[in-house]
Amino acid sequence: MTTPVRTKMGSKLMALTLAAGLLAGPVAVDAAPAEAATKKCAVKMSNSKPRQYSNTWVNVSKVGSKAKVETLAHYKTTKTKRNATASKTGKASLKYYISGATPW
């Protein structure tokens, strides 16, 4: 897996892309499909500037109890998807391992 070079713009782009991937991806809740499509959530990176060969987590909150959560990380040469089920309190944490970076 690769990630952008550690720059302010690259880190913000990665966090924004992960958040956008989550918002664009399906969020299933115990509700009618029309309501599930409009469900809002909150997304935060555990570390917006992760070092190479480290872990970072995408922390999702404000989703329904036991909701299905999907995140998609866009890198220069690949995309990585993670799936999880939210807790009863509507929170999920998805781990991404950051290996060597391919420069943009």
All heavy atoms as an XYZ file, in Angstrom:
768
protein
N       0.843     -1.158      0.000
C       0.000      0.000      0.000
C       0.895      1.229      0.000
O       1.913      1.258      0.646
C      -0.888     -0.017      1.233
C      -1.894      1.076      1.230
S      -2.923      1.149      2.710
C      -3.237     -0.515      3.083
N       0.482      2.251     -0.702
C       1.274      3.465     -0.763
C       0.432      4.644     -0.328
O      -0.788      4.577     -0.286
C       1.774      3.717     -2.198
O       0.639      3.822     -3.051
C       2.684      2.591     -2.661
N       1.092      5.739     -0.016
C       0.402      6.950      0.411
C       1.163      8.150     -0.133
O       2.336      8.037     -0.478
C       0.304      7.004      1.950
O      -0.523      8.092      2.316
C       1.641      7.142      2.608
N       0.503      9.306     -0.218
C       1.192     10.483     -0.725
C       2.362     10.891      0.166
O       2.408     10.540      1.340
C       0.115     11.573     -0.696
C      -1.162     10.905     -0.380
C      -0.867      9.543      0.120
N       3.282     11.629     -0.403
C       4.406     12.151      0.357
C       3.850     13.026      1.476
O       2.839     13.695      1.318
C       5.318     12.994     -0.570
C       6.417     13.666      0.219
C       5.913     12.111     -1.647
N       4.521     13.012      2.630
C       4.043     13.762      3.785
C       4.198     15.259      3.567
O       5.242     15.830      3.828
C       4.807     13.349      5.026
C       4.407     12.009      5.544
C       5.218     11.659      6.749
N       5.526     12.798      7.577
C       4.942     13.061      8.728
N       4.040     12.295      9.199
N       5.293     14.121      9.438
N       3.181     15.885      3.071
C       3.128     17.331      2.955
C       1.818     17.779      3.558
O       0.904     16.980      3.741
C       3.178     17.791      1.481
O       1.997     17.312      0.827
C       4.421     17.297      0.784
N       1.708     19.063      3.871
C       0.453     19.557      4.419
C      -0.685     19.301      3.446
O      -1.727     18.812      3.810
C       0.556     21.051      4.717
C       1.320     21.373      5.968
C       1.247     22.834      6.274
C       1.999     23.131      7.552
N       1.917     24.537      7.913
N      -0.466     19.608      2.184
C      -1.516     19.420      1.202
C      -1.820     17.942      1.005
O      -2.982     17.551      0.936
C      -1.112     20.052     -0.138
C      -2.212     19.965     -1.187
S      -3.767     20.705     -0.679
C      -3.380     22.400     -0.952
N      -0.791     17.107      0.929
C      -0.991     15.669      0.736
C      -1.755     15.049      1.888
O      -2.643     14.226      1.686
N      -1.430     15.433      3.114
C      -2.112     14.886      4.283
C      -3.566     15.326      4.322
O      -4.455     14.543      4.614
C      -1.406     15.327      5.561
O      -0.111     14.795      5.598
N      -3.802     16.602      4.030
C      -5.178     17.090      4.019
C      -5.963     16.427      2.905
O      -7.120     16.088      3.072
C      -5.198     18.607      3.858
C      -4.739     19.327      5.103
C      -4.772     20.813      4.940
C      -4.264     21.486      6.203
N      -4.220     22.924      6.086
N      -5.311     16.236      1.752
C      -5.970     15.577      0.641
C      -6.338     14.144      1.008
O      -7.434     13.692      0.721
C      -5.078     15.599     -0.602
C      -5.645     14.907     -1.834
C      -6.923     15.601     -2.288
C      -4.625     14.910     -2.952
N      -5.431     13.444      1.679
C      -5.709     12.061      2.071
C      -6.886     12.011      3.045
O      -7.795     11.208      2.889
C      -4.489     11.427      2.716
C      -4.709      9.982      3.120
S      -3.207      9.307      3.796
C      -3.869      8.308      5.104
N      -6.885     12.891      4.053
C      -7.969     12.909      5.033
C      -9.286     13.273      4.360
O     -10.317     12.656      4.617
C      -7.656     13.892      6.159
N      -9.250     14.259      3.483
C     -10.455     14.673      2.778
C     -10.954     13.565      1.863
O     -12.148     13.289      1.794
C     -10.182     15.941      1.970
C     -11.349     16.501      1.179
C     -12.478     16.886      2.127
C     -10.916     17.697      0.370
N     -10.041     12.888      1.172
C     -10.423     11.802      0.277
C     -11.029     10.648      1.058
O     -12.022     10.072      0.645
C      -9.206     11.317     -0.535
O      -8.684     12.425     -1.272
C      -9.583     10.224     -1.495
N     -10.442     10.310      2.203
C     -11.005      9.248      3.037
C     -12.400      9.629      3.507
O     -13.315      8.825      3.465
C     -10.102      8.961      4.233
C      -8.820      8.201      3.925
C      -7.901      8.225      5.136
C      -9.122      6.778      3.521
N     -12.555     10.880      3.934
C     -13.866     11.335      4.387
C     -14.862     11.321      3.234
O     -15.993     10.876      3.383
C     -13.762     12.737      4.992
N     -14.453     11.793      2.072
C     -15.342     11.815      0.910
C     -15.708     10.398      0.501
O     -16.854     10.124      0.134
C     -14.684     12.552     -0.249
N     -14.756      9.492      0.559
C     -15.038      8.097      0.227
C     -16.062      7.506      1.174
O     -16.939      6.752      0.767
N     -15.967      7.871      2.432
C     -16.933      7.374      3.402
C     -18.313      7.943      3.104
O     -19.297      7.230      3.091
C     -16.518      7.743      4.828
C     -17.569      7.383      5.878
C     -17.637      5.868      6.023
C     -17.270      8.029      7.182
N     -18.382      9.250      2.850
C     -19.673      9.874      2.598
C     -20.283      9.395      1.294
O     -21.488      9.276      1.173
C     -19.527     11.396      2.592
C     -19.131     12.000      3.938
C     -18.901     13.485      3.803
C     -20.186     11.724      4.991
N     -19.451      9.096      0.307
C     -19.960      8.630     -0.979
C     -20.340      7.156     -0.927
O     -21.159      6.702     -1.703
C     -18.910      8.847     -2.068
N     -19.737      6.421     -0.011
C     -20.011      4.991      0.093
C     -21.335      4.726      0.784
O     -21.941      5.619      1.357
N     -21.789      3.501      0.727
C     -23.075      3.173      1.337
C     -23.005      3.204      2.860
O     -22.030      2.765      3.449
C     -23.341      1.755      0.837
C     -22.004      1.196      0.521
C     -21.162      2.361      0.082
N     -24.018      3.781      3.462
C     -24.161      3.766      4.915
C     -25.522      3.156      5.189
O     -26.548      3.763      4.904
C     -24.075      5.188      5.517
C     -24.341      5.155      7.006
C     -22.725      5.804      5.228
N     -25.536      1.932      5.682
C     -26.793      1.235      5.924
C     -27.197      1.391      7.377
O     -26.394      1.193      8.274
C     -26.638     -0.240      5.579
N     -28.425      1.782      7.594
C     -28.971      1.889      8.944
C     -30.311      1.170      8.969
O     -30.868      0.829      7.931
C     -29.146      3.365      9.388
C     -27.814      4.051      9.515
C     -30.043      4.123      8.434
N     -30.850      0.974     10.159
C     -32.152      0.332     10.287
C     -33.240      1.352      9.984
O     -33.930      1.839     10.865
C     -32.329     -0.240     11.703
C     -31.349     -1.353     11.983
O     -30.974     -2.066     11.036
O     -30.962     -1.503     13.145
N     -33.377      1.701      8.709
C     -34.365      2.684      8.287
C     -34.699      2.424      6.833
O     -34.073      1.601      6.174
C     -33.797      4.094      8.459
N     -35.653      3.159      6.344
C     -36.013      3.039      4.934
C     -34.846      3.484      4.072
O     -34.061      4.344      4.485
C     -37.245      3.892      4.643
N     -34.668      2.927      2.856
C     -33.535      3.289      1.996
C     -33.382      4.786      1.761
O     -32.284      5.289      1.732
C     -33.837      2.550      0.691
C     -34.666      1.389      1.111
C     -35.478      1.879      2.264
N     -34.473      5.531      1.631
C     -34.374      6.976      1.396
C     -33.721      7.663      2.593
O     -32.927      8.573      2.442
C     -35.742      7.569      1.126
N     -34.035      7.223      3.802
C     -33.440      7.818      4.989
C     -31.963      7.439      5.112
O     -31.154      8.246      5.500
C     -34.185      7.368      6.244
C     -35.577      7.933      6.345
C     -36.271      7.430      7.586
O     -35.616      7.372      8.651
O     -37.451      7.084      7.497
N     -31.629      6.196      4.767
C     -30.242      5.748      4.869
C     -29.341      6.553      3.948
O     -28.208      6.849      4.291
C     -30.142      4.270      4.537
N     -29.824      6.929      2.787
C     -29.018      7.673      1.826
C     -28.704      9.079      2.324
O     -27.728      9.676      1.904
C     -29.733      7.734      0.485
N     -29.531      9.634      3.217
C     -29.313     10.997      3.690
C     -28.727     11.051      5.093
O     -28.596     12.120      5.653
C     -30.631     11.792      3.658
O     -31.571     11.149      4.511
C     -31.185     11.893      2.250
N     -28.393      9.916      5.664
C     -27.833      9.885      7.015
C     -26.489     10.591      7.037
O     -25.598     10.288      6.249
C     -27.679      8.425      7.462
C     -27.110      8.244      8.834
C     -28.105      8.594      9.886
C     -27.509      8.294     11.259
N     -28.244      8.913     12.313
N     -26.326     11.558      7.940
C     -25.057     12.277      8.063
C     -24.168     11.581      9.077
O     -24.642     10.883      9.960
C     -25.312     13.723      8.488
C     -26.030     14.507      7.426
C     -26.080     15.962      7.765
C     -26.760     16.699      6.629
N     -26.616     18.122      6.742
N     -22.870     11.793      8.927
C     -21.917     11.195      9.853
C     -20.779     12.183     10.081
O     -20.703     13.220      9.441
C     -21.380      9.880      9.297
S     -20.391     10.067      7.812
N     -19.893     11.825     10.993
C     -18.689     12.625     11.255
C     -17.487     11.707     11.079
O     -17.521     10.543     11.475
C     -18.722     13.188     12.676
N     -16.431     12.230     10.454
C     -15.234     11.438     10.174
C     -14.006     12.225     10.608
O     -13.897     13.415     10.333
C     -15.117     11.117      8.664
C     -13.881     10.290      8.391
C     -16.358     10.421      8.171
N     -13.086     11.528     11.277
C     -11.841     12.162     11.705
C     -10.709     11.144     11.615
O     -10.888      9.983     11.967
C     -11.973     12.673     13.138
C     -10.785     13.476     13.601
C     -11.004     14.059     14.973
C      -9.782     14.859     15.377
N      -9.926     15.422     16.712
N      -9.550     11.590     11.155
C      -8.365     10.734     11.109
C      -7.693     10.754     12.482
O      -7.616     11.805     13.116
C      -7.368     11.251     10.071
C      -7.878     11.255      8.640
S      -8.098      9.617      7.980
C      -6.433      8.990      8.057
N      -7.182      9.609     12.917
C      -6.446      9.572     14.180
C      -5.140     10.357     14.050
O      -4.661     10.947     15.009
C      -6.154      8.136     14.604
O      -5.281      7.510     13.672
N      -4.578     10.360     12.843
C      -3.350     11.101     12.563
C      -3.435     11.544     11.107
O      -3.370     10.719     10.204
C      -2.125     10.215     12.788
C      -0.823     10.946     12.541
O      -0.797     12.081     12.086
N       0.277     10.283     12.834
N      -3.589     12.836     10.883
C      -3.740     13.331      9.516
C      -2.418     13.353      8.752
O      -2.410     13.573      7.546
C      -4.360     14.729      9.520
O      -3.511     15.634     10.183
N      -1.318     13.133      9.444
C       0.005     13.096      8.805
C       0.755     11.840      9.255
O       1.785     11.926      9.918
C       0.804     14.341      9.176
C       0.161     15.635      8.728
C       0.984     16.819      9.178
C       0.259     18.108      8.831
N       1.006     19.272      9.300
N       0.257     10.669      8.890
C       0.921      9.441      9.363
C       2.293      9.254      8.733
O       2.512      9.594      7.575
C      -0.036      8.339      8.922
C      -0.758      8.914      7.756
C      -0.869     10.380      8.033
N       3.208      8.747      9.502
C       4.554      8.436      8.998
C       4.488      7.140      8.204
O       3.585      6.339      8.365
C       5.529      8.276     10.155
C       5.690      9.544     10.972
C       6.947      9.462     11.827
N       7.119     10.655     12.613
C       7.705     11.760     12.161
N       8.157     11.812     10.942
N       7.845     12.813     12.947
N       5.496      6.947      7.362
C       5.584      5.689      6.633
C       5.718      4.538      7.626
O       6.278      4.691      8.705
C       6.791      5.698      5.695
C       6.625      6.631      4.518
C       7.811      6.555      3.574
O       8.844      5.991      3.889
N       7.650      7.121      2.395
N       5.184      3.389      7.238
C       5.250      2.157      8.025
C       4.616      2.335      9.406
O       5.146      1.917     10.422
C       6.697      1.661      8.132
C       7.346      1.572      6.773
C       8.284      2.515      6.366
C       6.972      0.583      5.859
C       8.860      2.465      5.103
C       7.540      0.533      4.590
C       8.482      1.463      4.223
O       9.037      1.420      2.976
N       3.453      2.997      9.432
C       2.716      3.177     10.681
C       1.230      2.930     10.405
O       0.813      2.727      9.268
C       2.923      4.591     11.228
O       2.316      5.545     10.368
N       0.451      2.949     11.456
C      -0.993      2.768     11.328
C      -1.700      4.086     11.574
O      -1.247      4.919     12.364
C      -1.502      1.759     12.362
C      -0.987      0.376     12.086
O      -1.103     -0.136     10.974
N      -0.403     -0.256     13.091
N      -2.816      4.267     10.904
C      -3.698      5.391     11.175
C      -5.119      4.856     11.118
O      -5.385      3.858     10.449
C      -3.480      6.554     10.175
O      -4.251      7.683     10.607
C      -3.855      6.180      8.760
N      -6.021      5.477     11.854
C      -7.396      5.015     11.914
C      -8.323      6.098     11.402
O      -8.122      7.287     11.658
C      -7.788      4.670     13.350
C      -7.202      3.390     13.829
C      -7.802      2.169     13.849
C      -5.890      3.176     14.342
N      -6.944      1.221     14.345
C      -5.756      1.817     14.660
C      -4.793      4.013     14.567
C      -4.605      1.266     15.178
C      -3.633      3.472     15.074
C      -3.549      2.107     15.384
N      -9.350      5.675     10.691
C     -10.434      6.571     10.298
C     -11.533      6.344     11.329
O     -12.075      5.243     11.443
C     -10.959      6.247      8.884
C     -12.115      7.163      8.523
C      -9.841      6.363      7.863
N     -11.803      7.365     12.125
C     -12.804      7.267     13.181
C     -14.108      7.871     12.691
O     -14.164      9.047     12.329
C     -12.317      7.986     14.440
C     -11.067      7.340     14.980
O     -11.007      6.130     15.172
N     -10.034      8.131     15.207
N     -15.143      7.054     12.662
C     -16.451      7.459     12.161
C     -17.419      7.494     13.336
O     -17.418      6.593     14.169
C     -16.960      6.453     11.105
C     -18.291      6.895     10.530
C     -15.931      6.274     10.003
N     -18.238      8.536     13.394
C     -19.239      8.631     14.450
C     -20.522      9.215     13.880
O     -20.567      9.626     12.718
C     -18.725      9.490     15.616
O     -18.432     10.792     15.175
N     -21.536      9.246     14.703
C     -22.842      9.789     14.340
C     -23.519      9.008     13.221
O     -24.178      9.572     12.353
C     -22.739     11.277     13.987
C     -22.241     12.122     15.140
C     -22.228     13.588     14.789
C     -21.701     14.389     15.960
N     -21.634     15.821     15.663
N     -23.303      7.693     13.220
C     -24.050      6.818     12.313
C     -24.991      5.994     13.177
O     -24.870      5.978     14.392
C     -23.125      5.904     11.466
C     -22.257      6.732     10.556
C     -22.284      5.000     12.333
N     -25.909      5.306     12.580
C     -26.868      4.514     13.334
C     -26.215      3.350     14.059
O     -25.119      2.898     13.718
N     -26.912      2.853     15.055
C     -26.455      1.688     15.798
C     -26.304      0.509     14.848
O     -27.204      0.212     14.065
C     -27.482      1.355     16.885
O     -27.133      0.175     17.546
N     -25.144     -0.127     14.882
C     -24.836     -1.297     14.049
C     -24.872     -1.007     12.542
O     -25.060     -1.905     11.739
C     -25.784     -2.458     14.375
C     -25.770     -2.891     15.818
C     -24.453     -3.514     16.176
C     -24.476     -4.019     17.606
N     -23.225     -4.610     18.002
N     -24.677      0.252     12.158
C     -24.667      0.627     10.736
C     -23.448      0.039     10.045
O     -22.385     -0.110     10.652
C     -24.660      2.147     10.598
N     -23.590     -0.288      8.792
C     -22.468     -0.739      7.970
C     -21.706      0.496      7.507
O     -22.304      1.441      6.998
C     -22.943     -1.539      6.761
C     -23.750     -2.756      7.121
C     -22.915     -3.764      7.872
C     -23.746     -4.982      8.218
N     -23.139     -5.820      9.206
N     -20.395      0.495      7.696
C     -19.551      1.634      7.350
C     -18.502      1.178      6.353
O     -17.917      0.102      6.501
C     -18.856      2.207      8.615
C     -17.925      3.342      8.264
C     -19.891      2.639      9.634
N     -18.261      1.988      5.340
C     -17.241      1.680      4.332
C     -16.392      2.931      4.099
O     -16.929      4.022      3.947
C     -17.912      1.277      3.020
C     -16.936      0.960      1.911
C     -17.660      0.546      0.649
O     -18.016     -0.639      0.544
O     -17.880      1.425     -0.206
N     -15.074      2.765      4.100
C     -14.173      3.865      3.763
C     -13.333      3.444      2.567
O     -13.096      2.255      2.346
C     -13.240      4.234      4.940
O     -12.477      3.087      5.312
C     -14.040      4.732      6.132
N     -12.878      4.420      1.806
C     -12.060      4.154      0.627
C     -10.916      5.159      0.609
O     -11.143      6.365      0.527
C     -12.898      4.275     -0.646
C     -12.182      3.975     -1.946
C     -11.708      2.517     -1.984
C     -13.110      4.249     -3.118
N      -9.692      4.661      0.714
C      -8.500      5.516      0.673
C      -7.976      5.536     -0.761
O      -7.760      4.497     -1.365
C      -7.427      4.978      1.612
N      -7.788      6.734     -1.293
C      -7.244      6.903     -2.643
C      -5.771      7.267     -2.523
O      -5.421      8.273     -1.923
C      -7.971      8.036     -3.378
C      -9.391      7.728     -3.668
N      -9.824      7.312     -4.898
C     -10.493      7.749     -2.877
C     -11.123      7.111     -4.866
N     -11.553      7.374     -3.632
N      -4.924      6.446     -3.105
C      -3.496      6.699     -3.142
C      -3.102      6.960     -4.596
O      -3.931      6.827     -5.495
C      -2.720      5.497     -2.599
C      -3.107      5.120     -1.184
C      -3.996      4.084     -0.942
C      -2.575      5.805     -0.102
C      -4.354      3.735      0.350
C      -2.920      5.462      1.196
C      -3.807      4.418      1.409
O      -4.152      4.086      2.683
N      -1.857      7.278     -4.833
C      -1.425      7.565     -6.198
C      -1.582      6.343     -7.105
O      -2.032      6.462     -8.241
C       0.031      8.040     -6.218
C       0.498      8.400     -7.617
C       1.907      8.918     -7.640
C       2.313      9.243     -9.069
N       3.682      9.671     -9.156
N      -1.214      5.172     -6.615
C      -1.191      3.985     -7.470
C      -2.257      2.949     -7.133
O      -2.360      1.942     -7.815
C       0.187      3.299     -7.402
O       0.448      2.938     -6.038
C       1.280      4.227     -7.908
N      -3.055      3.162     -6.096
C      -4.037      2.151     -5.693
C      -5.138      2.776     -4.855
O      -5.046      3.927     -4.441
C      -3.343      1.019     -4.898
O      -4.274     -0.032     -4.699
C      -2.801      1.500     -3.575
N      -6.170      2.005     -4.613
C      -7.252      2.381     -3.710
C      -7.439      1.236     -2.722
O      -7.328      0.073     -3.094
C      -8.556      2.606     -4.471
C      -8.502      3.765     -5.435
C      -9.797      3.869     -6.206
C      -9.655      4.954     -7.262
N     -10.844      5.011     -8.121
N      -7.729      1.564     -1.467
C      -7.914      0.542     -0.442
C      -9.239      0.773      0.265
O      -9.493      1.865      0.768
C      -6.758      0.577      0.579
O      -5.534      0.402     -0.116
C      -6.918     -0.523      1.616
N     -10.059     -0.271      0.320
C     -11.374     -0.184      0.939
C     -11.358     -0.929      2.271
O     -10.733     -1.978      2.396
C     -12.411     -0.813      0.022
C     -13.844     -0.676      0.514
C     -14.841     -1.478     -0.297
C     -14.811     -1.126     -1.755
N     -15.897     -1.806     -2.515
N     -12.050     -0.372      3.248
C     -12.230     -1.028      4.541
C     -13.717     -1.003      4.878
O     -14.411     -0.020      4.610
C     -11.467     -0.305      5.660
C      -9.960     -0.299      5.497
C      -9.363     -1.629      5.943
N      -7.930     -1.568      5.955
C      -7.160     -1.959      4.962
N      -7.683     -2.413      3.866
N      -5.849     -1.887      5.053
N     -14.198     -2.068      5.489
C     -15.592     -2.172      5.919
C     -15.632     -2.482      7.403
O     -14.756     -3.175      7.920
C     -16.314     -3.293      5.162
C     -16.426     -2.991      3.692
O     -17.103     -2.057      3.309
N     -15.747     -3.765      2.872
N     -16.668     -1.966      8.066
C     -16.850     -2.235      9.490
C     -18.325     -2.090      9.830
O     -19.104     -1.560      9.036
C     -16.018     -1.267     10.333
N     -18.673     -2.545     11.003
C     -20.014     -2.348     11.541
C     -19.884     -1.441     12.750
O     -19.047     -1.668     13.620
C     -20.638     -3.698     11.956
O     -20.690     -4.539     10.795
C     -22.037     -3.504     12.500
N     -20.707     -0.414     12.785
C     -20.662      0.538     13.898
C     -21.105     -0.132     15.193
O     -21.843     -1.120     15.187
C     -21.548      1.738     13.588
N     -20.669      0.432     16.285
C     -21.058     -0.067     17.608
C     -22.512      0.326     17.897
O     -23.156      1.013     17.105
C     -20.144      0.546     18.673
O     -20.378      1.943     18.741
N     -22.999     -0.070     19.041
C     -24.361      0.308     19.445
C     -24.496      1.821     19.577
O     -25.575      2.364     19.422
C     -24.731     -0.361     20.772
C     -24.951     -1.842     20.670
C     -25.339     -2.417     22.020
C     -25.487     -3.931     21.917
N     -25.809     -4.521     23.229
N     -23.382      2.495     19.869
C     -23.398      3.956     20.011
C     -23.165      4.679     18.683
O     -23.062      5.898     18.655
C     -22.341      4.419     21.039
O     -21.052      3.998     20.599
C     -22.643      3.854     22.417
N     -23.060      3.941     17.585
C     -22.921      4.564     16.271
C     -21.519      5.023     15.932
O     -21.337      6.013     15.230
N     -20.505      4.303     16.417
C     -19.110      4.657     16.149
C     -18.371      3.473     15.545
O     -18.664      2.320     15.864
C     -18.407      5.088     17.428
C     -18.986      6.335     18.053
C     -18.263      6.686     19.330
C     -18.887      7.921     19.970
N     -18.212      8.273     21.220
N     -17.403      3.765     14.676
C     -16.556      2.725     14.087
C     -15.161      3.291     13.895
O     -14.985      4.495     13.693
C     -17.116      2.254     12.753
N     -14.164      2.427     13.950
C     -12.772      2.817     13.746
C     -12.155      1.831     12.761
O     -12.129      0.634     13.020
C     -12.021      2.802     15.076
O     -10.726      3.304     14.916
N     -11.669      2.343     11.634
C     -11.115      1.493     10.579
C      -9.626      1.781     10.436
O      -9.220      2.925     10.256
C     -11.842      1.755      9.262
C     -13.336      1.405      9.330
C     -14.147      2.652      9.569
C     -13.763      0.704      8.090
N      -8.821      0.734     10.534
C      -7.358      0.864     10.545
C      -6.786      0.778      9.131
O      -7.174     -0.080      8.340
C      -6.776     -0.251     11.402
C      -5.273     -0.256     11.503
C      -4.867     -1.347     12.482
C      -3.613     -2.040     12.068
N      -3.219     -3.090     13.006
N      -5.862      1.677      8.840
C      -5.104      1.660      7.584
C      -3.622      1.608      7.922
O      -3.150      2.400      8.741
C      -5.379      2.920      6.755
C      -6.700      2.883      6.025
C      -7.868      3.287      6.648
C      -6.765      2.445      4.716
C      -9.076      3.250      5.979
C      -7.975      2.414      4.035
C      -9.120      2.821      4.676
O     -10.320      2.777      4.015
N      -2.908      0.678      7.304
C      -1.464      0.607      7.471
C      -0.830      1.424      6.362
O      -1.146      1.253      5.178
C      -0.972     -0.852      7.382
C       0.533     -0.960      7.468
C       1.185     -0.698      8.668
C       1.287     -1.282      6.348
C       2.566     -0.774      8.749
C       2.663     -1.366      6.429
C       3.290     -1.111      7.638
O       4.666     -1.182      7.701
N       0.058      2.320      6.720
C       0.740      3.185      5.769
C       2.149      2.618      5.554
O       2.963      2.626      6.468
C       0.837      4.636      6.274
C      -0.544      5.159      6.698
C       1.475      5.530      5.231
C      -1.592      5.145      5.618
N       2.416      2.150      4.346
C       3.749      1.608      4.075
C       4.574      2.674      3.358
O       4.367      3.858      3.577
C       3.617      0.332      3.228
O       2.992      0.610      2.000
N       5.492      2.281      2.495
C       6.322      3.239      1.774
C       5.487      4.079      0.820
O       4.561      3.594      0.197
N       5.803      5.332      0.702
C       5.021      6.269     -0.132
C       5.551      6.329     -1.548
O       6.751      6.282     -1.778
C       5.059      7.657      0.486
N       4.632      6.426     -2.487
C       4.985      6.711     -3.876
C       4.803      8.213     -4.055
O       3.702      8.723     -3.871
C       4.054      5.962     -4.848
O       4.191      4.564     -4.601
C       4.391      6.283     -6.286
N       5.859      8.959     -4.395
C       5.736     10.417     -4.521
C       4.696     10.812     -5.579
O       4.550     10.136     -6.590
C       7.123     10.863     -4.957
C       8.017      9.761     -4.529
C       7.204      8.504     -4.624
N       3.976     11.884     -5.315
C       2.993     12.408     -6.249
C       3.741     13.091     -7.340
O       3.540     13.377     -8.358
C       2.049     13.390     -5.576
C       1.051     12.689     -4.717
C       1.194     12.356     -3.404
C      -0.228     12.170     -5.108
N       0.090     11.690     -2.970
C      -0.799     11.569     -3.978
C      -0.933     12.176     -6.289
C      -2.043     10.976     -4.016
C      -2.175     11.581     -6.306
C      -2.722     10.988     -5.172
